[in-house]
């Protein structure tokens, strides 16, 4: 299907200032395209170029195949509805009058709104949960109410293209979902939607495609799973993050782990962490932030701890999802253990699949910290894991209750004047 809104190598900005260069993007009927990127990158400028509030200095923008420059402001207002970041309410119009302003592009020079216009306004107010505010002066309303009235006004224009510039920024959780569900419904009915998002999870959940605006360029553009990758989040946002899938919606979800600027360059020692099933994730982050050279023992791909280790850029041993720590992986863990200044074993259960991690530690004469008591609730190897843990304790391993104590013990073990623990 041909694009209803298209940027064709369009360079946009303001007099004397170029913001985004040679942007190419099409938004088709029935599609929601979300624009994401850091603050000030030019996402809003791309939208303003459609309304004329920003200029196109090269290339062009088209609406339904017609060059934007050939479409007058009144006709453009019939095609394009806009919900801005902030809504101005300088005069005491009623909420109904505010929404009815969306009908002006369809009225003659001296024509007044009629019953059909009023009926349409009330319909869109009902759909945006603002009809109950119809008689209220808009300059007395909250920012969230104004934002939803702005959407109602835009829908009263009966546009075929809708531009949303952080349209849910002032809304509570209930109304945020209400508005985005409505936008999704309208797109499914044929509206072309281009929306600016700062919330990456919402962008991924409600958009068919995402476009990244950064460093004066637009791209990559594609489905959320292809765009929201660990390297892109680090490069564009300066954030190390875990990218996963929401168990309820099936949409991509982004969990920030830390900012790049938060990582200290100090290296206080090398620490090998044995985890799995999310038991090590907070500790990996904490030790990394504290300036240790952190390594992760064998982890299954897709495991929470493996995803966090990958996001942090840690040296690790990856094994297939649901696979076992085989002889090759066990040997790799043993090499890492032999070069470590300290080892931490988190409260992970041990069975045949991950027992190789413990076997590798048992052969490395390195000071070890065990988090939590090792009892029957963690033993799934027929007693072999218990024997290995007993051996570690006999060789001087220290047992602590929780991760904070483990960090303190690691600091003691890796300090220059710390005596050997007997291992």
C-alpha positions in Angstrom: 0.0 0.0 0.0 1.4 3.4 -0.9 2.4 5.8 1.8 -0.1 8.5 2.9 2.7 10.5 4.5 6.2 10.2 3.0 9.6 11.8 3.7 11.7 11.6 0.5 15.3 12.4 1.4 13.9 15.3 3.3 16.3 17.6 5.2 14.4 19.5 7.9 15.2 22.2 10.5 14.9 25.9 11.1 16.4 29.0 9.4 20.1 28.5 9.5 19.9 25.2 11.4 19.7 21.7 10.0 18.2 19.2 12.4 17.6 16.0 10.5 19.3 15.2 7.1 17.9 13.2 4.2 15.2 11.5 6.1 13.3 8.8 4.1 10.2 7.3 5.6 6.7 6.3 4.5 3.7 5.9 6.7 0.9 3.9 5.1 -2.8 3.8 6.0 -3.4 1.3 8.8 0.1 1.8 10.2 1.6 3.3 13.4 5.2 4.3 13.1 6.9 5.3 16.3 9.9 7.7 16.3 12.4 7.2 19.1 15.7 8.7 20.0 17.4 10.9 22.6 16.2 14.3 23.6 16.8 17.0 21.0 17.6 14.6 18.2 14.9 16.0 15.9 11.8 13.7 16.4 9.5 16.6 17.0 11.1 18.6 14.2 10.2 15.8 11.7 6.5 16.2 12.7 6.6 20.0 12.7 7.9 19.9 9.1 4.6 18.4 8.1 2.6 21.2 9.7 4.9 24.0 8.4 6.3 24.9 11.8 9.7 23.6 10.6 11.2 24.0 7.2 12.1 21.5 4.5 15.4 22.7 3.0 16.1 19.7 0.7 14.1 16.7 -0.6 10.4 16.8 0.0 7.5 15.6 2.1 4.3 14.3 0.4 0.7 13.8 1.6 -1.2 11.1 -0.4 1.4 11.6 -3.1 1.1 15.4 -3.3 4.1 17.6 -2.5 3.5 19.3 0.8 4.6 22.6 -0.7 1.6 22.4 -3.1 -1.0 21.9 -0.3 -2.4 25.0 1.3 -2.7 25.3 5.1 -6.5 24.8 5.1 -6.4 21.7 3.0 -3.4 20.4 5.0 -5.5 20.8 8.2 -8.2 18.6 6.6 -5.6 15.8 6.0 -3.4 16.1 9.1 -4.4 16.1 12.8 -1.8 17.0 15.4 -1.5 16.4 19.1 1.5 18.4 20.4 3.7 17.9 23.5 2.0 20.7 25.4 -1.4 22.2 24.9 -2.0 25.9 25.4 -5.3 27.0 27.0 -4.9 30.7 27.1 -8.7 31.5 26.8 -11.7 30.2 28.7 -13.4 28.3 25.9 -15.5 25.4 27.1 -14.1 21.9 26.4 -16.8 21.4 23.8 -15.9 24.6 22.0 -12.2 23.6 22.1 -13.0 20.3 20.4 -15.3 22.0 17.8 -12.4 24.1 16.7 -11.2 20.9 14.9 -14.2 21.3 12.5 -13.0 24.8 11.2 -11.0 23.4 8.3 -14.2 21.9 7.0 -16.4 25.0 7.3 -16.9 27.9 4.9 -15.6 31.4 5.7 -18.7 32.5 7.7 -20.2 29.0 8.2 -21.1 28.0 11.7 -21.0 24.5 13.2 -24.2 22.5 12.8 -25.8 19.6 14.6 -23.6 17.1 12.6 -20.5 18.9 13.7 -21.6 18.9 17.3 -22.5 15.2 17.1 -19.1 14.4 15.7 -17.4 16.4 18.5 -19.3 14.6 21.2 -18.5 11.3 19.6 -14.7 11.9 19.7 -15.0 13.3 23.2 -16.8 10.2 24.3 -14.0 8.1 22.8 -11.3 10.1 24.6 -13.2 10.2 28.0 -13.6 14.0 27.8 -17.4 14.4 27.2 -17.9 14.7 31.0 -15.8 17.9 30.7 -17.8 19.4 27.9 -18.9 22.5 29.8 -15.7 23.0 31.8 -13.4 26.0 30.9 -10.3 24.6 29.4 -8.0 27.0 31.3 -9.1 25.3 34.5 -8.3 21.7 33.4 -5.3 19.5 34.2 -2.6 18.8 31.7 -3.8 15.3 31.3 -7.4 16.5 30.5 -6.0 19.0 28.0 -3.9 16.4 26.3 -7.0 14.2 25.8 -9.0 17.2 24.6 -6.2 17.9 22.1 -6.6 14.4 20.7 -10.4 14.8 20.5 -9.9 18.1 18.6 -7.5 16.4 16.2 -9.9 13.6 15.6 -12.7 16.1 15.0 -10.8 17.2 12.0 -11.4 13.7 10.5 -7.8 13.5 9.4 -6.3 10.7 7.3 -2.9 11.3 9.0 -2.4 11.7 12.7 0.8 13.1 14.2 1.4 12.5 17.9 4.2 14.3 19.7 4.5 12.7 23.1 0.7 12.7 23.3 0.6 10.6 26.4 3.3 12.5 28.4 0.8 14.0 30.9 -1.5 11.1 31.2 -2.0 8.6 34.1 -1.6 4.9 33.4 -5.3 4.3 32.7 -5.7 7.2 30.2 -2.3 6.5 28.6 -3.5 3.0 27.7 -6.9 4.3 26.7 -5.4 6.8 24.3 -3.0 4.4 22.7 -5.6 1.7 22.4 -7.8 4.2 20.6 -5.0 5.3 18.3 -4.2 1.6 17.6 -7.9 1.0 16.8 -8.0 4.1 14.5 -4.9 2.9 12.7 -6.4 -0.5 12.2 -9.4 1.2 10.6 -7.1 3.0 8.1 -5.5 6.0 9.8 -1.8 6.7 9.1 -0.1 7.5 12.4 3.3 8.9 13.1 4.1 9.2 16.8 7.0 10.4 18.9 7.7 8.2 22.0 10.1 8.5 24.8 8.8 5.3 26.5 10.4 2.5 24.5 8.1 -0.2 25.9 5.0 1.7 24.8 6.6 2.5 21.4 7.3 -1.2 20.9 3.9 -2.3 22.0 1.8 0.1 19.9 3.9 0.6 16.8 4.1 -1.5 13.7 7.6 -0.1 13.0 10.1 2.1 14.9 12.3 4.8 13.4 15.4 5.9 15.3 16.3 9.6 15.2 19.9 10.3 16.3 22.9 12.3 15.3 21.0 14.2 12.6 19.7 11.1 10.8 16.6 8.9 10.6 17.3 5.2 10.8 17.3 2.3 11.3 13.6 1.7 10.6 11.9 -1.5 11.2 9.9 -3.8 13.6 10.7 -3.3 17.2 12.6 -6.6 17.6 14.9 -5.6 14.8 15.5 -2.0 16.0 15.6 -2.3 19.8 18.9 -4.2 20.1 21.5 -4.1 22.9 24.2 -2.4 20.7 21.7 0.2 19.4 20.5 1.2 22.9 24.1 1.6 24.0 25.1 3.6 20.9 22.0 5.9 20.7 20.9 6.2 24.3 24.2 5.5 26.2 22.4 2.8 28.2 23.3 -0.8 28.7 20.0 -2.6 28.8 18.4 -6.0 28.6 16.0 -6.5 25.7 13.3 -9.1 26.3 9.7 -10.1 25.5 6.7 -9.2 27.7 5.1 -12.3 28.9 1.6 -10.8 28.6 1.6 -8.7 25.4 4.4 -10.4 23.5 5.9 -7.0 22.8 9.5 -6.1 23.2 10.5 -4.7 26.6 13.6 -2.8 27.5 15.1 -3.0 31.0 17.9 -0.4 31.5 20.7 -1.9 33.5 23.0 1.2 33.8 24.1 4.3 32.0 27.5 4.2 30.3 28.6 7.2 32.3 28.0 5.3 35.5 30.7 2.7 34.8 33.9 3.5 36.6 37.2 2.8 34.9 38.8 1.7 38.2 39.5 -2.1 38.2 39.7 -3.4 41.7 40.2 -7.1 40.9 38.7 -9.9 38.8 35.6 -11.6 40.2 33.9 -14.7 38.7 30.2 -15.0 39.4 28.3 -18.2 39.2 24.6 -17.6 38.8 21.5 -18.5 36.8 17.7 -17.9 36.7 18.2 -14.3 37.7 20.0 -15.0 40.9 23.1 -13.1 39.9 21.7 -10.2 37.9 21.8 -7.6 40.7 25.2 -8.7 41.9 26.7 -8.6 38.4 25.5 -5.0 38.1 26.6 -4.0 41.5 30.1 -5.4 41.2 30.5 -3.9 37.7 29.5 -0.5 39.0 32.0 -0.8 41.9 34.8 -1.1 39.4 35.5 -4.9 39.4 36.4 -6.8 36.3 33.4 -9.1 36.4 33.1 -12.4 34.6 30.1 -14.8 34.5 30.4 -18.6 34.6 28.4 -20.8 32.2 24.9 -19.5 31.6 22.1 -20.5 29.2 21.3 -18.1 26.4 18.1 -16.3 27.2 18.6 -16.7 30.9 18.1 -13.4 32.8 21.6 -13.5 34.2 23.0 -14.2 30.7 21.1 -11.2 29.3 22.4 -8.9 32.0 26.0 -10.1 31.5 25.6 -9.5 27.8 24.2 -6.0 28.4 27.1 -5.2 30.7 29.6 -6.5 28.2 31.1 -9.0 30.6 33.3 -11.9 29.7 31.1 -15.0 30.1 30.6 -18.6 29.0 27.4 -19.0 27.0 25.7 -22.4 26.5 22.6 -23.1 24.5 19.2 -22.4 26.0 18.2 -25.4 28.2 21.5 -27.0 27.4 24.1 -28.4 29.8 27.5 -27.1 30.8 29.4 -29.5 28.7 33.1 -30.4 29.0 34.2 -27.5 26.8 32.2 -25.0 28.8 33.4 -26.5 32.0 37.0 -26.1 30.9 36.4 -22.5 30.0 34.9 -21.8 33.4 37.9 -23.5 35.1 40.2 -21.2 33.2 38.3 -18.1 34.2 38.2 -19.3 37.8 42.0 -19.9 37.9 42.5 -16.3 36.8 40.0 -14.8 39.3 40.9 -12.9 42.5 37.6 -14.0 44.0 34.6 -16.2 43.1 31.0 -15.7 44.2 28.4 -18.5 44.0 24.8 -17.1 44.0 21.7 -18.8 45.4 21.2 -20.9 42.2 20.0 -24.5 42.4 22.3 -27.1 40.9 21.4 -30.1 38.8 23.0 -32.1 36.1 22.7 -29.3 33.6 24.8 -26.7 35.5 26.9 -28.9 37.8 29.9 -28.3 35.6 30.2 -24.8 37.0 30.7 -26.3 40.5 33.2 -28.9 39.3 35.3 -26.2 37.6 35.4 -24.2 40.8 36.4 -27.2 42.9 39.6 -27.5 40.8 40.6 -23.9 41.0 42.4 -22.7 44.2 40.6 -19.4 44.4 38.9 -17.7 47.4 35.2 -18.3 47.1 32.1 -16.6 48.6 28.8 -18.6 48.8 25.6 -16.7 49.1 22.9 -18.5 51.1 22.7 -21.9 52.8 23.0 -24.8 50.4 20.2 -27.2 51.4 17.8 -29.7 49.8 15.9 -26.9 48.0 19.0 -26.3 45.8 20.1 -29.9 45.4 19.0 -31.6 42.2 22.1 -33.6 41.3 21.7 -36.6 43.5 24.1 -35.3 46.1 27.0 -34.4 43.9 26.4 -30.6 44.2 26.3 -30.9 48.0 29.6 -32.8 48.1 31.2 -30.1 45.9 29.9 -27.3 48.1 31.1 -29.1 51.2 34.5 -29.4 49.6 34.5 -25.6 48.8 33.6 -24.9 52.4 36.3 -27.2 53.8 38.8 -25.4 51.6 37.9 -22.1 53.2 34.9 -20.8 51.3 33.0 -18.1 53.1 29.2 -18.2 53.4 27.1 -15.0 53.6 23.4 -14.4 53.7 22.8 -11.9 50.9 24.5 -10.0 48.0 25.4 -6.9 50.0 27.5 -9.1 52.4 29.0 -10.8 49.3 30.2 -7.5 47.9 31.8 -6.6 51.3 33.5 -10.0 51.4 34.7 -9.6 47.8 36.2 -6.2 48.7 38.0 -7.8 51.6 39.3 -10.7 49.6 40.5 -8.6 46.7 42.2 -5.9 48.8 46.0 -5.7 48.5 46.7 -6.6 52.2 44.1 -9.4 52.5 45.6 -12.7 53.7 44.8 -15.9 51.8 41.6 -17.6 53.0 43.2 -21.0 53.1 42.4 -22.1 49.5 
